[in-house]
């Protein structure tokens, strides 16, 4: 007797694409597709690491030789067995990859003194020059795939296989095991308002990335709403190399001047939580840090600024999007700093890729609104905070104490001890902020009434539960 497949679902999201295999992304639309069709080497869940394509792993007592073992039943949808050589080839390609703005990812720097060897079909050996406890977490960003006949990286080992794909337009996915899950059709609908209209008129079952609505208060009861706080940080870089914010006191003062709770209410309509440090509550080490957001205390901020005698102009740069509502956030920051007596000028950039390249090249003015998307505490510290790493997003922050704390955490192998070590980093950075801590927005999905079994994780990825939806 044949079991009937669950009814098909039609989903609208901002983008429909898979990207080349060597292009890592943090885009929620693309990660949703990748997570259905492919599998990461290891699985991240709220700062903890679990098996995925790698079923298990171990390292030696020195923490410099690792062995990762592939799940024995890992087979791509075209019948090709997933092997350790596939992993080596993927990592080699990743080390030359670029992000959506054409800027090189940091993996080549992470792996500069790391060697990858396929000891057998099932076992990968990784040898590092120094202990590297975060290796499994880095692997959570790597989704293995193979190319189809059109050189598109759409063949994975996951729950779904791709049966139709028109880049930038649509994709149809069928369950890898027939009859177990519904057929899924994704459509690219760039504007959140258009996605919501399609849902309200019955043309789709789900509308994703609805936190991108211009008016986030438009959460009407005629559809179901599902939300999860994102691990992404909306923040503003402070120029630690020159100007007012070379001063640690000025950086702390700027943070005390921002009423983050009011920002979350007024700009996000309550659909965000205030930030307390450089990462979210779902990152490794946050719980161990035992911290809360800095208080709103403009009087203390004025007291910190007064001895500095600063009389110049503060240039506040902002894009028009990424993060969402960036111009409104810029206006909020401007008003808060002007209340301290500072002269603030907003410089709006309309070319978002160009803006990212300028910030990466340190052309940031005094303050630059941005977002921090890695779900890895290691990556945020390495790419954006550490003077020793001097990553592309580092803006001149120089703190001897935090360098010691980062090195200690990086080289700690035991997961519990490493989380505590990262907690010490995060607690220190709460008191000595390198940038403006603003908010962690919610990811929103809207569905037709009565649809169940839909989930969101803290990376903003849509998940379908194994049990069927009505």
C-alpha positions in Angstrom: 0.0 0.0 0.0 1.4 3.4 -1.0 1.4 6.2 1.5 0.1 9.4 0.1 2.5 12.3 0.2 1.5 15.3 2.3 0.0 18.3 0.4 2.5 20.5 -1.5 3.5 23.8 0.0 4.2 27.0 -1.9 6.7 29.4 -0.3 7.7 33.0 -1.2 11.0 34.4 0.0 13.3 37.3 -0.9 15.6 35.2 -3.1 15.7 31.8 -4.7 19.3 30.7 -5.4 21.9 28.2 -4.2 25.1 30.0 -5.1 28.3 28.2 -6.3 29.6 25.5 -4.0 32.6 27.6 -2.9 30.5 30.6 -2.0 29.5 30.6 1.7 26.5 32.8 2.6 24.6 34.1 5.6 21.6 35.0 3.5 18.5 33.5 5.1 16.7 32.7 1.9 19.6 30.8 0.4 20.4 29.1 3.7 16.8 27.9 3.9 17.2 26.2 0.5 20.6 24.8 1.4 19.5 23.4 4.7 16.7 21.4 3.0 18.8 20.1 0.1 22.3 19.8 1.6 23.9 19.1 5.0 26.6 21.0 6.9 29.7 19.1 8.0 28.6 19.8 11.6 25.4 21.3 12.9 25.2 24.5 14.9 22.3 25.0 17.4 22.4 27.9 19.7 26.2 27.9 20.2 26.5 24.1 20.5 27.8 21.8 17.9 26.2 18.5 16.8 26.9 15.8 14.2 25.7 16.2 10.7 27.7 14.9 7.7 30.4 14.3 10.2 29.0 11.6 12.5 31.7 12.0 15.1 35.2 13.5 15.7 38.0 13.5 18.1 41.3 15.3 18.6 44.6 14.4 20.3 45.7 15.5 23.7 47.6 18.5 22.3 44.5 19.7 20.4 46.4 19.9 17.0 45.4 16.6 15.3 41.7 16.0 14.6 39.9 13.1 12.9 36.5 13.7 11.5 34.4 10.7 10.4 31.7 10.9 7.8 28.3 9.3 8.3 28.6 6.0 6.4 25.3 6.4 4.6 26.1 9.9 3.2 25.2 9.8 -0.5 24.5 12.6 -2.8 21.1 12.7 -4.7 22.9 11.7 -7.9 24.1 8.4 -6.2 27.7 9.6 -5.6 29.0 8.6 -2.2 30.2 11.5 -0.1 33.8 11.0 0.7 36.6 12.7 2.7 38.1 13.7 -0.7 34.9 15.7 -1.5 35.4 17.5 1.8 39.1 18.4 1.0 38.1 19.6 -2.4 35.3 21.7 -1.0 37.6 23.3 1.7 40.3 24.1 -0.9 37.7 25.9 -3.0 36.2 27.7 0.0 39.6 29.2 0.9 39.5 31.2 -2.4 35.8 32.2 -2.1 34.3 35.6 -1.8 31.1 36.9 -0.2 28.1 38.6 -1.8 30.1 41.9 -2.1 33.0 40.3 -3.8 35.2 40.4 -0.7 37.3 37.4 0.3 36.0 35.4 3.2 38.3 34.8 6.2 38.7 31.0 5.8 42.0 31.2 4.1 43.3 33.1 7.1 41.8 30.6 9.6 43.4 27.7 7.7 46.7 29.3 6.8 48.6 26.7 8.9 46.1 23.9 8.7 46.4 20.7 6.6 43.5 18.6 5.4 44.1 14.9 4.5 41.7 12.3 3.4 42.9 9.2 5.2 40.1 7.1 3.8 36.7 7.5 2.2 35.2 8.1 5.6 38.0 9.9 7.6 39.4 13.4 7.3 42.5 14.3 9.3 43.0 17.9 10.1 46.4 19.0 11.5 46.8 22.5 13.0 49.8 24.4 14.0 48.3 25.4 17.3 45.2 24.1 19.3 42.1 25.2 17.4 39.0 24.3 19.5 36.6 26.1 17.1 37.2 23.9 14.1 33.9 22.0 14.4 32.0 25.3 14.7 33.7 26.6 11.5 32.6 23.4 9.8 28.9 24.3 10.5 29.1 26.8 7.7 30.1 24.4 5.1 27.3 22.7 3.1 28.6 20.1 0.7 27.1 19.9 -2.8 27.7 18.6 -6.3 27.0 20.3 -9.6 24.2 19.2 -11.9 24.5 19.0 -15.7 24.2 22.8 -15.9 27.1 23.4 -13.5 24.7 24.5 -10.7 25.5 23.4 -7.1 22.1 21.9 -6.4 22.9 18.3 -5.6 23.1 17.5 -1.9 22.7 14.8 0.7 19.7 16.3 2.5 16.1 15.6 3.0 15.1 17.2 -0.3 16.3 17.0 -3.9 16.0 19.7 -6.5 13.7 18.8 -9.4 13.3 22.3 -11.0 15.4 25.4 -10.6 15.4 28.7 -12.4 18.0 30.9 -10.6 16.4 34.0 -9.2 12.9 32.9 -10.0 11.8 29.5 -8.5 12.8 26.1 -7.3 10.8 22.9 -6.8 12.0 20.4 -4.2 10.8 16.8 -3.7 11.5 14.7 -0.7 14.5 12.4 -1.1 12.4 9.6 0.4 9.1 9.5 -1.5 5.9 10.0 0.4 7.5 11.2 3.6 7.3 15.0 3.2 5.5 17.5 1.0 6.7 18.8 -2.3 8.0 22.4 -1.9 7.9 25.2 -4.5 9.8 28.4 -3.7 9.2 31.6 -5.5 11.5 34.7 -5.4 9.4 37.8 -4.4 11.9 40.5 -3.5 9.5 42.9 -1.6 8.1 41.8 1.7 4.9 43.7 1.0 4.3 41.7 -2.2 5.0 38.4 -0.3 2.4 39.3 2.3 -0.2 40.2 -0.5 0.3 36.8 -2.2 -0.3 35.1 1.2 -3.4 37.1 1.9 -4.8 36.4 -1.5 -4.2 32.6 -1.2 -1.5 32.3 -3.8 1.1 30.9 -1.4 1.2 29.0 1.9 4.2 30.8 3.5 5.8 34.2 3.3 9.4 34.4 4.6 11.6 37.2 5.8 8.6 39.3 6.8 10.7 41.3 9.3 11.7 43.2 6.1 8.3 44.9 6.0 8.7 48.7 5.9 6.0 48.9 8.5 6.7 46.0 10.9 3.5 46.9 12.9 1.4 45.5 10.0 1.0 42.1 11.7 -2.7 41.6 10.9 -4.6 38.6 12.4 -5.8 37.3 9.0 -2.6 35.2 8.7 -0.4 33.2 11.2 2.8 34.8 12.4 5.9 32.9 13.6 9.0 34.6 14.9 12.4 33.9 16.4 15.1 36.3 17.6 18.0 36.3 15.1 21.5 35.7 16.2 22.5 38.6 13.9 23.6 41.8 15.6 22.6 45.1 14.3 25.4 47.4 15.4 27.4 50.4 14.5 31.2 50.3 14.1 33.1 53.0 16.0 36.3 54.2 14.5 38.9 53.2 17.0 41.8 54.4 14.9 41.2 58.1 14.8 38.8 60.8 16.0 36.6 60.9 19.1 36.2 57.1 19.4 39.9 56.3 19.7 39.0 57.0 23.4 37.6 54.0 25.3 35.7 56.4 27.5 34.0 57.9 24.4 33.0 54.5 23.1 31.5 53.6 26.4 29.8 57.0 26.6 28.2 56.5 23.2 26.8 53.1 24.3 25.4 54.6 27.5 23.7 57.3 25.4 21.7 54.9 23.4 18.3 53.8 24.8 18.4 50.3 23.2 15.0 49.3 24.7 13.4 52.4 23.1 15.2 51.7 19.8 13.7 48.2 19.8 10.2 49.6 20.5 10.2 52.5 18.2 12.1 51.2 15.1 11.3 47.4 15.4 7.9 47.8 17.0 9.1 45.5 19.8 10.3 42.8 17.3 13.9 42.9 18.5 15.9 42.7 21.8 18.6 45.0 23.0 22.2 43.8 22.4 24.6 43.4 25.4 27.9 42.6 23.7 29.4 41.7 20.3 27.2 38.6 19.9 23.7 37.4 20.6 22.3 35.4 23.5 22.5 32.3 21.2 26.3 32.4 20.6 28.9 30.3 22.3 29.9 31.8 25.6 27.0 34.3 26.1 25.3 32.3 28.8 28.6 31.9 30.6 29.2 35.6 30.4 26.2 36.3 32.7 25.6 39.8 31.2 22.7 42.1 30.5 22.7 45.1 28.1 24.4 48.3 29.3 22.0 50.7 31.0 20.7 53.8 29.4 22.5 56.5 31.3 23.0 59.8 29.4 24.2 61.6 32.5 27.1 59.1 32.9 27.8 59.4 29.2 28.1 63.2 29.6 30.5 62.8 32.5 32.7 60.5 30.5 32.8 62.8 27.5 33.4 66.1 29.4 37.1 65.6 30.2 37.8 64.8 26.5 36.8 68.3 25.4 35.8 67.2 21.9 34.3 69.9 19.7 34.5 68.5 16.2 31.9 66.9 13.9 30.9 63.3 14.2 30.3 61.6 10.8 27.7 58.9 11.1 27.6 56.7 7.9 24.6 54.5 7.1 23.4 52.3 4.2 19.8 52.3 3.0 19.4 48.6 3.9 21.3 45.7 5.4 20.5 46.2 8.2 16.8 46.8 7.7 15.6 50.2 8.9 19.2 51.5 8.8 18.3 55.2 8.0 15.8 55.2 10.9 18.5 53.7 13.2 20.9 56.4 12.1 18.4 59.1 13.0 17.9 57.5 16.4 21.7 57.5 17.1 22.0 61.1 15.8 19.4 62.3 18.3 20.9 60.4 21.2 24.4 61.8 20.6 23.2 65.3 19.9 21.5 65.1 23.4 25.1 64.8 24.7 26.1 68.0 22.9 27.8 66.3 19.9 27.5 67.6 16.4 26.5 64.7 14.2 26.2 64.6 10.4 24.6 61.6 8.7 26.2 60.4 5.4 23.9 58.0 3.6 25.4 55.4 1.1 23.1 54.2 -1.6 25.5 51.6 -3.1 25.4 48.8 -0.5 28.2 46.6 -1.9 30.3 49.7 -2.3 29.5 50.7 1.3 30.7 47.3 2.5 33.9 47.6 0.6 34.5 51.1 2.0 34.0 49.9 5.6 36.3 47.0 4.9 38.9 49.6 3.7 38.4 51.6 6.9 36.6 54.5 5.1 34.0 54.6 7.8 33.8 58.1 9.1 33.4 58.0 12.9 30.4 55.7 13.2 29.2 53.2 10.5 25.9 51.3 10.8 26.4 47.6 9.9 25.4 44.2 10.9 27.3 41.2 12.2 25.9 37.9 10.9 28.3 35.0 11.8 26.8 32.6 14.3 30.3 31.8 15.5 31.8 33.6 18.5 35.2 32.7 17.2 34.5 34.3 13.8 33.2 37.6 15.2 36.2 37.9 17.5 38.7 36.9 14.8 37.2 39.0 12.0 36.1 42.1 13.8 37.7 42.5 17.3 41.2 41.0 17.4 44.1 43.3 16.7 46.3 40.2 16.2 44.1 38.9 13.4 43.7 42.3 11.8 40.6 41.1 9.8 38.9 43.0 7.1 36.2 44.3 9.4 38.6 45.2 12.3 38.3 49.0 12.9 41.4 49.6 15.0 40.2 48.3 18.4 43.2 47.8 20.6 42.9 46.0 23.9 45.7 43.9 25.4 43.4 42.2 27.9 40.9 41.0 25.2 43.8 39.7 23.0 44.8 37.5 25.9 41.3 36.3 26.5 40.7 35.6 22.8 43.9 33.5 22.5 43.0 31.5 25.6 39.5 30.8 24.3 40.7 29.9 20.8 43.2 27.3 22.1 40.8 25.7 24.6 39.6 22.3 23.3 37.1 21.2 25.9 33.7 22.6 24.8 32.6 23.5 28.4 35.9 25.2 29.2 35.9 27.0 25.9 32.4 28.4 26.4 33.5 29.7 29.8 36.6 31.3 28.2 34.5 33.0 25.5 32.2 34.1 28.2 35.1 36.0 29.8 35.8 37.7 26.4 32.1 38.7 26.0 31.9 40.1 29.6 35.0 42.1 29.1 33.7 43.6 25.9 30.5 44.6 27.5 32.5 47.0 29.7 35.0 48.0 27.0 32.8 48.2 23.8 34.5 48.4 20.4 31.2 49.4 18.7 27.7 50.5 19.4 25.6 47.6 20.7 22.1 48.0 19.3 19.7 45.1 18.7 19.0 41.6 17.6 15.9 41.6 15.4 13.4 38.9 15.1 13.0 36.9 11.9 9.3 36.7 10.9 7.4 34.2 8.8 3.7 34.5 7.9 1.6 31.4 7.0 -1.9 30.7 6.0 -4.2 29.9 8.9 -4.1 26.4 10.2 -0.6 25.5 8.8 1.5 23.7 11.5 4.9 22.1 11.8 6.8 25.1 10.6 9.8 26.3 12.7 12.5 29.0 12.6 16.0 28.7 14.1 18.0 31.6 15.5 19.9 31.9 12.1 16.5 32.8 10.5 16.4 29.5 8.6 12.9 28.0 7.9 12.5 24.4 9.1 9.8 21.9 8.4 9.1 19.5 11.2 9.0 15.8 10.3 5.3 15.4 11.3 2.9 16.7 8.6 1.4 20.1 8.4 -2.4 20.5 7.8 
